[in-house]
Amino acid sequence: MRLICLENKKHDSGVLLKMLLLMLLLISGCKSVKLENSQRLMNHPEFPKAAMEAPEFTREVLKTINKLEYELERPE
């Protein structure tokens, strides 16, 4: 009889641990991050120089960054 009680306690603690881990995963998975790398690059002191020297390249870089960030941020 005593052995059965010990086994039940082990089972209960295992279930509790699994439930806590599941809750932590669910809570952490709900957080979203807003990426702002294009703005960060445009705030760089050398950005105006890059835009003047290579305007098309700079434009394409910013568009590509925005597109990739959108893919990461959008809900599935």
Buried (B, 14 or more C-beta within 10 A) or exposed (E): EEEEEEEEEEEEEEEEEEEEEEEEEEEEEEEEEEBEEBEEBBEEEEBEEBBEEEEEEBEEBBEEBBEEBEEEEEEE
